[in-house]
Amino acid sequence: MTPDQLAQFGLPVLLLVLFYFMLIRPQQKRMKDHQALVSGIKRGDNIVLSSGLIGKVVRVEDKEVGLEIAQGVTVKVVKSMIAEVRAKGEPAAANDAKN
């Protein structure tokens, strides 16, 4: 194999490896961290949505969360839109009455 052929073959391989370690791998780690964050949400947590809306979790379902954004105002939110958990609340059973 001549040096020209080696450079012609090696450069794309080097770029693919660089893309993997600089772009793909960190994105997979962020996705895994977000999945862990979303799966750990429980009733009473204060969360921030990707739109900036802040509220308190009052109900947790498989794919959605009931979010209280004002006294007596509850909205359904898709779990994947949760950006941050601000304060962890105390775990409470789903059928307990609110205080």
VEXBAMI-998344 format. One record per residue: residue number from 1; residue in one letter; x, y, z of N, C-alpha, C, CB in turn. Coordinates in steps of 0.1 Angstrom, whole numbers, plus 5000, padded with zeros to 4 digits. Glycine has a CB too. Example, Ala and Ser with C-alpha at 12.3 -4.5 7.8 and 13.67 -1.06 7.14 Angstrom:
<recs>
<n 1 res A nc1 5132 nc2 4943 nc3 5078 cac1 5123 cac2 4955 cac3 5078 cc1 5132 cc2 4967 cc3 5078 cbc1 5113 cbc2 4955 cbc3 5090>
<n 2 res S nc1 5128 nc2 4978 nc3 5071 cac1 5137 cac2 4989 cac3 5071 cc1 5129 cc2 5000 cc3 5079 cbc1 5141 cbc2 4994 cbc3 5057>
</recs>
This chain:
<recs>
<n 1 res M nc1 5008 nc2 4988 nc3 5000 cac1 5000 cac2 5000 cac3 5000 cc1 5009 cc2 5012 cc3 5000 cbc1 4990 cbc2 5000 cbc3 5012>
<n 2 res T nc1 5006 nc2 5021 nc3 4991 cac1 5015 cac2 5033 cac3 4990 cc1 5010 cc2 5044 cc3 5000 cbc1 5014 cbc2 5039 cbc3 4976>
<n 3 res P nc1 5018 nc2 5054 nc3 5003 cac1 5014 cac2 5064 cac3 5013 cc1 5002 cc2 5072 cc3 5008 cbc1 5026 cbc2 5074 cbc3 5015>
<n 4 res D nc1 5000 nc2 5074 nc3 4995 cac1 4988 cac2 5081 cac3 4990 cc1 4976 cc2 5073 cc3 4993 cbc1 4990 cbc2 5084 cbc3 4975>
<n 5 res Q nc1 4976 nc2 5060 nc3 4991 cac1 4965 cac2 5051 cac3 4994 cc1 4962 cc2 5051 cc3 5009 cbc1 4967 cbc2 5037 cbc3 4988>
<n 6 res L nc1 4972 nc2 5050 nc3 5017 cac1 4971 cac2 5050 cac3 5031 cc1 4964 cc2 5063 cc3 5036 cbc1 4984 cbc2 5047 cbc3 5038>
<n 7 res A nc1 4969 nc2 5074 nc3 5031 cac1 4963 cac2 5087 cac3 5035 cc1 4948 cc2 5088 cc3 5030 cbc1 4971 cbc2 5098 cbc3 5029>
<n 8 res Q nc1 4946 nc2 5083 nc3 5018 cac1 4932 cac2 5084 cac3 5012 cc1 4923 cc2 5075 cc3 5020 cbc1 4932 cbc2 5079 cbc3 4998>
<n 9 res F nc1 4927 nc2 5064 nc3 5026 cac1 4919 cac2 5055 cac3 5034 cc1 4919 cc2 5059 cc3 5048 cbc1 4924 cbc2 5040 cbc3 5032>
<n 10 res G nc1 4930 nc2 5063 nc3 5053 cac1 4931 cac2 5066 cac3 5068 cc1 4924 cc2 5079 cc3 5072 cbc1 4946 cbc2 5068 cbc3 5071>
<n 11 res L nc1 4924 nc2 5089 nc3 5064 cac1 4918 cac2 5102 cac3 5068 cc1 4903 cc2 5100 cc3 5071 cbc1 4919 cbc2 5112 cbc3 5057>
<n 12 res P nc1 4895 nc2 5093 nc3 5062 cac1 4880 cac2 5092 cac3 5066 cc1 4878 cc2 5083 cc3 5078 cbc1 4873 cbc2 5085 cbc3 5054>
<n 13 res V nc1 4887 nc2 5073 nc3 5080 cac1 4886 cac2 5065 cac3 5092 cc1 4889 cc2 5073 cc3 5104 cbc1 4895 cbc2 5053 cbc3 5091>
<n 14 res L nc1 4899 nc2 5081 nc3 5104 cac1 4903 cac2 5090 cac3 5115 cc1 4892 cc2 5100 cc3 5118 cbc1 4916 cbc2 5098 cbc3 5111>
<n 15 res L nc1 4885 nc2 5105 nc3 5108 cac1 4874 cac2 5115 cac3 5110 cc1 4862 cc2 5108 cc3 5116 cbc1 4870 cbc2 5121 cbc3 5096>
<n 16 res L nc1 4859 nc2 5096 nc3 5112 cac1 4848 cac2 5088 cac3 5118 cc1 4851 cc2 5086 cc3 5133 cbc1 4846 cbc2 5075 cbc3 5111>
<n 17 res V nc1 4863 nc2 5082 nc3 5136 cac1 4867 cac2 5079 cac3 5150 cc1 4866 cc2 5092 cc3 5158 cbc1 4881 cbc2 5074 cbc3 5151>
<n 18 res L nc1 4870 nc2 5103 nc3 5152 cac1 4869 cac2 5116 cac3 5159 cc1 4855 cc2 5120 cc3 5161 cbc1 4877 cbc2 5127 cbc3 5151>
<n 19 res F nc1 4846 nc2 5119 nc3 5151 cac1 4832 cac2 5122 cac3 5153 cc1 4826 cc2 5114 cc3 5164 cbc1 4825 cbc2 5120 cbc3 5140>
<n 20 res Y nc1 4829 nc2 5101 nc3 5164 cac1 4824 cac2 5092 cac3 5175 cc1 4827 cc2 5097 cc3 5189 cbc1 4829 cbc2 5078 cbc3 5173>
<n 21 res F nc1 4840 nc2 5100 nc3 5191 cac1 4844 cac2 5104 cac3 5205 cc1 4840 cc2 5119 cc3 5208 cbc1 4858 cbc2 5103 cbc3 5206>
<n 22 res M nc1 4839 nc2 5127 nc3 5198 cac1 4835 cac2 5141 cac3 5201 cc1 4820 cc2 5144 cc3 5200 cbc1 4843 cbc2 5150 cbc3 5191>
<n 23 res L nc1 4813 nc2 5137 nc3 5192 cac1 4798 cac2 5140 cac3 5191 cc1 4789 cc2 5129 cc3 5196 cbc1 4796 cbc2 5143 cbc3 5176>
<n 24 res I nc1 4791 nc2 5117 nc3 5190 cac1 4781 cac2 5107 cac3 5193 cc1 4781 cc2 5102 cc3 5207 cbc1 4784 cbc2 5095 cbc3 5183>
<n 25 res R nc1 4793 nc2 5099 nc3 5212 cac1 4794 cac2 5093 cac3 5226 cc1 4789 cc2 5103 cc3 5237 cbc1 4809 cbc2 5090 cbc3 5229>
<n 26 res P nc1 4793 nc2 5116 nc3 5236 cac1 4787 cac2 5125 cac3 5246 cc1 4772 cc2 5127 cc3 5245 cbc1 4794 cbc2 5139 cbc3 5245>
<n 27 res Q nc1 4767 nc2 5126 nc3 5233 cac1 4752 cac2 5127 cac3 5232 cc1 4745 cc2 5115 cc3 5238 cbc1 4748 cbc2 5128 cbc3 5217>
<n 28 res Q nc1 4751 nc2 5103 nc3 5236 cac1 4745 cac2 5091 cac3 5242 cc1 4746 cc2 5092 cc3 5258 cbc1 4753 cbc2 5079 cbc3 5238>
<n 29 res K nc1 4756 nc2 5098 nc3 5263 cac1 4758 cac2 5099 cac3 5278 cc1 4747 cc2 5109 cc3 5283 cbc1 4772 cbc2 5104 cbc3 5282>
<n 30 res R nc1 4745 nc2 5120 nc3 5276 cac1 4735 cac2 5130 cac3 5280 cc1 4721 cc2 5124 cc3 5279 cbc1 4735 cbc2 5142 cbc3 5271>
<n 31 res M nc1 4718 nc2 5116 nc3 5269 cac1 4706 cac2 5109 cac3 5267 cc1 4703 cc2 5099 cc3 5279 cbc1 4705 cbc2 5102 cbc3 5254>
<n 32 res K nc1 4714 nc2 5092 nc3 5283 cac1 4712 cac2 5082 cac3 5294 cc1 4710 cc2 5090 cc3 5307 cbc1 4725 cbc2 5073 cbc3 5295>
<n 33 res D nc1 4717 nc2 5101 nc3 5309 cac1 4715 cac2 5109 cac3 5321 cc1 4701 cc2 5114 cc3 5322 cbc1 4725 cbc2 5120 cbc3 5322>
<n 34 res H nc1 4696 nc2 5119 nc3 5311 cac1 4682 cac2 5124 cac3 5310 cc1 4672 cc2 5113 cc3 5313 cbc1 4679 cbc2 5131 cbc3 5297>
<n 35 res Q nc1 4674 nc2 5101 nc3 5308 cac1 4665 cac2 5090 cac3 5310 cc1 4665 cc2 5087 cc3 5325 cbc1 4669 cbc2 5077 cbc3 5302>
<n 36 res A nc1 4676 nc2 5087 nc3 5332 cac1 4677 cac2 5085 cac3 5346 cc1 4670 cc2 5095 cc3 5354 cbc1 4692 cbc2 5084 cbc3 5351>
<n 37 res L nc1 4671 nc2 5108 nc3 5350 cac1 4665 cac2 5119 cac3 5356 cc1 4650 cc2 5118 cc3 5355 cbc1 4669 cbc2 5132 cbc3 5350>
<n 38 res V nc1 4645 nc2 5114 nc3 5344 cac1 4630 cac2 5113 cac3 5341 cc1 4624 cc2 5101 cc3 5349 cbc1 4627 cbc2 5112 cbc3 5326>
<n 39 res S nc1 4632 nc2 5090 nc3 5349 cac1 4626 cac2 5078 cac3 5356 cc1 4626 cc2 5080 cc3 5371 cbc1 4634 cbc2 5066 cbc3 5352>
<n 40 res G nc1 4634 nc2 5089 nc3 5376 cac1 4635 cac2 5091 cac3 5391 cc1 4625 cc2 5101 cc3 5396 cbc1 4649 cbc2 5095 cbc3 5394>
<n 41 res I nc1 4617 nc2 5107 nc3 5388 cac1 4607 cac2 5117 cac3 5392 cc1 4596 cc2 5111 cc3 5400 cbc1 4601 cbc2 5125 cbc3 5380>
<n 42 res K nc1 4593 nc2 5117 nc3 5411 cac1 4582 cac2 5113 cac3 5420 cc1 4574 cc2 5124 cc3 5424 cbc1 4588 cbc2 5105 cbc3 5432>
<n 43 res R nc1 4562 nc2 5121 nc3 5430 cac1 4553 cac2 5131 cac3 5434 cc1 4559 cc2 5140 cc3 5445 cbc1 4540 cbc2 5124 cbc3 5440>
<n 44 res G nc1 4557 nc2 5153 nc3 5443 cac1 4563 cac2 5163 cac3 5452 cc1 4575 cc2 5170 cc3 5447 cbc1 4566 cbc2 5157 cbc3 5465>
<n 45 res D nc1 4581 nc2 5165 nc3 5436 cac1 4593 cac2 5171 cac3 5430 cc1 4589 cc2 5184 cc3 5423 cbc1 4600 cbc2 5162 cbc3 5421>
<n 46 res N nc1 4598 nc2 5194 nc3 5424 cac1 4596 cac2 5206 cac3 5417 cc1 4605 cc2 5205 cc3 5404 cbc1 4600 cbc2 5219 cbc3 5425>
<n 47 res I nc1 4599 nc2 5207 nc3 5392 cac1 4606 cac2 5205 cac3 5380 cc1 4605 cc2 5217 cc3 5371 cbc1 4601 cbc2 5192 cbc3 5373>
<n 48 res V nc1 4615 nc2 5218 nc3 5362 cac1 4615 cac2 5228 cac3 5351 cc1 4614 cc2 5221 cc3 5338 cbc1 4628 cbc2 5237 cbc3 5352>
<n 49 res L nc1 4604 nc2 5226 nc3 5330 cac1 4603 cac2 5220 cac3 5316 cc1 4612 cc2 5227 cc3 5307 cbc1 4588 cbc2 5222 cbc3 5312>
<n 50 res S nc1 4614 nc2 5221 nc3 5295 cac1 4623 cac2 5227 cac3 5285 cc1 4618 cc2 5240 cc3 5280 cbc1 4624 cbc2 5217 cbc3 5273>
<n 51 res S nc1 4605 nc2 5243 nc3 5282 cac1 4599 cac2 5256 cac3 5278 cc1 4602 cc2 5267 cc3 5289 cbc1 4585 cbc2 5255 cbc3 5275>
<n 52 res G nc1 4606 nc2 5263 nc3 5301 cac1 4609 cac2 5272 cac3 5312 cc1 4598 cc2 5272 cc3 5322 cbc1 4610 cbc2 5286 cbc3 5306>
<n 53 res L nc1 4587 nc2 5265 nc3 5320 cac1 4576 cac2 5264 cac3 5329 cc1 4581 cc2 5256 cc3 5342 cbc1 4564 cbc2 5257 cbc3 5323>
<n 54 res I nc1 4577 nc2 5261 nc3 5354 cac1 4581 cac2 5255 cac3 5366 cc1 4568 cc2 5250 cc3 5373 cbc1 4589 cbc2 5264 cbc3 5375>
<n 55 res G nc1 4569 nc2 5238 nc3 5379 cac1 4557 cac2 5233 cac3 5387 cc1 4561 cc2 5222 cc3 5396 cbc1 4547 cbc2 5229 cbc3 5377>
<n 56 res K nc1 4551 nc2 5217 nc3 5403 cac1 4552 cac2 5207 cac3 5413 cc1 4545 cc2 5194 cc3 5407 cbc1 4547 cbc2 5211 cbc3 5427>
<n 57 res V nc1 4552 nc2 5183 nc3 5408 cac1 4546 cac2 5170 cac3 5403 cc1 4535 cc2 5166 cc3 5413 cbc1 4557 cbc2 5159 cbc3 5401>
<n 58 res V nc1 4523 nc2 5163 nc3 5408 cac1 4512 cac2 5158 cac3 5416 cc1 4508 cc2 5144 cc3 5412 cbc1 4500 cbc2 5167 cbc3 5415>
<n 59 res R nc1 4512 nc2 5140 nc3 5400 cac1 4508 cac2 5126 cac3 5395 cc1 4519 cc2 5122 cc3 5385 cbc1 4494 cbc2 5126 cbc3 5388>
<n 60 res V nc1 4523 nc2 5109 nc3 5387 cac1 4533 cac2 5103 cac3 5378 cc1 4527 cc2 5091 cc3 5371 cbc1 4546 cbc2 5099 cbc3 5385>
<n 61 res E nc1 4527 nc2 5092 nc3 5357 cac1 4522 cac2 5080 cac3 5349 cc1 4534 cc2 5075 cc3 5341 cbc1 4510 cbc2 5085 cbc3 5340>
<n 62 res D nc1 4531 nc2 5066 nc3 5332 cac1 4542 cac2 5060 cac3 5324 cc1 4549 cc2 5070 cc3 5315 cbc1 4536 cbc2 5048 cbc3 5316>
<n 63 res K nc1 4542 nc2 5077 nc3 5307 cac1 4548 cac2 5086 cac3 5297 cc1 4545 cc2 5101 cc3 5301 cbc1 4542 cbc2 5083 cbc3 5284>
<n 64 res E nc1 4536 nc2 5103 nc3 5310 cac1 4532 cac2 5117 cac3 5313 cc1 4533 cc2 5120 cc3 5328 cbc1 4518 cbc2 5120 cbc3 5309>
<n 65 res V nc1 4533 nc2 5133 nc3 5332 cac1 4533 cac2 5137 cac3 5346 cc1 4522 cc2 5148 cc3 5347 cbc1 4547 cbc2 5143 cbc3 5349>
<n 66 res G nc1 4515 nc2 5147 nc3 5359 cac1 4506 cac2 5158 cac3 5362 cc1 4514 cc2 5169 cc3 5369 cbc1 4494 cbc2 5152 cbc3 5371>
<n 67 res L nc1 4514 nc2 5181 nc3 5364 cac1 4522 cac2 5192 cac3 5370 cc1 4513 cc2 5203 cc3 5374 cbc1 4532 cbc2 5197 cbc3 5359>
<n 68 res E nc1 4514 nc2 5207 nc3 5387 cac1 4506 cac2 5218 cac3 5393 cc1 4514 cc2 5230 cc3 5391 cbc1 4503 cbc2 5215 cbc3 5408>
<n 69 res I nc1 4509 nc2 5239 nc3 5382 cac1 4516 cac2 5252 cac3 5379 cc1 4511 cc2 5264 cc3 5387 cbc1 4515 cbc2 5255 cbc3 5364>
<n 70 res A nc1 4499 nc2 5262 nc3 5393 cac1 4493 cac2 5272 cac3 5402 cc1 4484 cc2 5265 cc3 5411 cbc1 4486 cbc2 5284 cbc3 5394>
<n 71 res Q nc1 4479 nc2 5272 nc3 5421 cac1 4470 cac2 5265 cac3 5431 cc1 4457 cc2 5260 cc3 5424 cbc1 4466 cbc2 5275 cbc3 5442>
<n 72 res G nc1 4456 nc2 5247 nc3 5423 cac1 4444 cac2 5242 cac3 5417 cc1 4445 cc2 5241 cc3 5402 cbc1 4432 cbc2 5250 cbc3 5420>
<n 73 res V nc1 4456 nc2 5244 nc3 5395 cac1 4457 cac2 5243 cac3 5381 cc1 4468 cc2 5232 cc3 5378 cbc1 4462 cbc2 5257 cbc3 5375>
<n 74 res T nc1 4463 nc2 5221 nc3 5372 cac1 4472 cac2 5210 cac3 5369 cc1 4471 cc2 5208 cc3 5354 cbc1 4467 cbc2 5197 cbc3 5377>
<n 75 res V nc1 4483 nc2 5205 nc3 5348 cac1 4484 cac2 5202 cac3 5334 cc1 4492 cc2 5189 cc3 5332 cbc1 4492 cbc2 5214 cbc3 5326>
<n 76 res K nc1 4489 nc2 5182 nc3 5321 cac1 4496 cac2 5170 cac3 5318 cc1 4508 cc2 5174 cc3 5309 cbc1 4487 cbc2 5160 cbc3 5310>
<n 77 res V nc1 4520 nc2 5168 nc3 5313 cac1 4532 cac2 5171 cac3 5306 cc1 4539 cc2 5158 cc3 5302 cbc1 4542 cbc2 5179 cbc3 5315>
<n 78 res V nc1 4544 nc2 5157 nc3 5290 cac1 4551 cac2 5146 cac3 5285 cc1 4565 cc2 5146 cc3 5292 cbc1 4553 cbc2 5146 cbc3 5269>
<n 79 res K nc1 4568 nc2 5134 nc3 5298 cac1 4580 cac2 5133 cac3 5306 cc1 4593 cc2 5137 cc3 5299 cbc1 4582 cbc2 5119 cbc3 5310>
<n 80 res S nc1 4594 nc2 5135 nc3 5286 cac1 4606 cac2 5138 cac3 5278 cc1 4609 cc2 5153 cc3 5278 cbc1 4605 cbc2 5132 cbc3 5264>
<n 81 res M nc1 4599 nc2 5162 nc3 5281 cac1 4601 cac2 5176 cac3 5281 cc1 4606 cc2 5182 cc3 5294 cbc1 4587 cbc2 5183 cbc3 5277>
<n 82 res I nc1 4609 nc2 5173 nc3 5303 cac1 4614 cac2 5177 cac3 5316 cc1 4629 cc2 5180 cc3 5315 cbc1 4611 cbc2 5167 cbc3 5327>
<n 83 res A nc1 4633 nc2 5192 nc3 5318 cac1 4647 cac2 5196 cac3 5316 cc1 4655 cc2 5195 cc3 5329 cbc1 4648 cbc2 5210 cbc3 5311>
<n 84 res E nc1 4649 nc2 5197 nc3 5341 cac1 4656 cac2 5198 cac3 5353 cc1 4647 cc2 5195 cc3 5365 cbc1 4663 cbc2 5212 cbc3 5355>
<n 85 res V nc1 4652 nc2 5188 nc3 5375 cac1 4645 cac2 5186 cac3 5388 cc1 4651 cc2 5196 cc3 5398 cbc1 4646 cbc2 5171 cbc3 5393>
<n 86 res R nc1 4644 nc2 5206 nc3 5402 cac1 4649 cac2 5216 cac3 5411 cc1 4651 cc2 5211 cc3 5425 cbc1 4640 cbc2 5228 cbc3 5411>
<n 87 res A nc1 4640 nc2 5206 nc3 5431 cac1 4640 cac2 5202 cac3 5445 cc1 4633 cc2 5189 cc3 5446 cbc1 4634 cbc2 5213 cbc3 5454>
<n 88 res K nc1 4640 nc2 5180 nc3 5453 cac1 4633 cac2 5167 cac3 5455 cc1 4623 cc2 5168 cc3 5466 cbc1 4644 cbc2 5156 cbc3 5458>
<n 89 res G nc1 4611 nc2 5162 nc3 5463 cac1 4601 cac2 5162 cac3 5473 cc1 4601 cc2 5149 cc3 5481 cbc1 4587 cbc2 5164 cbc3 5467>
<n 90 res E nc1 4593 nc2 5148 nc3 5491 cac1 4592 cac2 5136 cac3 5499 cc1 4584 cc2 5126 cc3 5492 cbc1 4586 cbc2 5139 cbc3 5513>
<n 91 res P nc1 4587 nc2 5113 nc3 5491 cac1 4579 cac2 5104 cac3 5484 cc1 4566 cc2 5102 cc3 5491 cbc1 4586 cbc2 5090 cbc3 5484>
<n 92 res A nc1 4555 nc2 5102 nc3 5483 cac1 4542 cac2 5100 cac3 5488 cc1 4534 cc2 5090 cc3 5479 cbc1 4534 cbc2 5114 cbc3 5488>
<n 93 res A nc1 4525 nc2 5083 nc3 5485 cac1 4517 cac2 5073 cac3 5478 cc1 4508 cc2 5081 cc3 5468 cbc1 4509 cbc2 5064 cbc3 5487>
<n 94 res A nc1 4505 nc2 5075 nc3 5457 cac1 4497 cac2 5082 cac3 5447 cc1 4483 cc2 5084 cc3 5451 cbc1 4497 cbc2 5074 cbc3 5434>
<n 95 res N nc1 4478 nc2 5077 nc3 5461 cac1 4464 cac2 5078 cac3 5465 cc1 4462 cc2 5086 cc3 5477 cbc1 4457 cbc2 5065 cbc3 5466>
<n 96 res D nc1 4473 nc2 5092 nc3 5483 cac1 4472 cac2 5101 cac3 5495 cc1 4466 cc2 5114 cc3 5491 cbc1 4486 cbc2 5103 cbc3 5501>
<n 97 res A nc1 4458 nc2 5120 nc3 5501 cac1 4452 cac2 5133 cac3 5498 cc1 4463 cc2 5143 cc3 5499 cbc1 4441 cbc2 5135 cbc3 5508>
<n 98 res K nc1 4461 nc2 5154 nc3 5491 cac1 4471 cac2 5165 cac3 5492 cc1 4469 cc2 5173 cc3 5504 cbc1 4470 cbc2 5174 cbc3 5479>
<n 99 res N nc1 4480 nc2 5179 nc3 5509 cac1 4479 cac2 5187 cac3 5521 cc1 4476 cc2 5202 cc3 5517 cbc1 4491 cbc2 5187 cbc3 5530>
</recs>
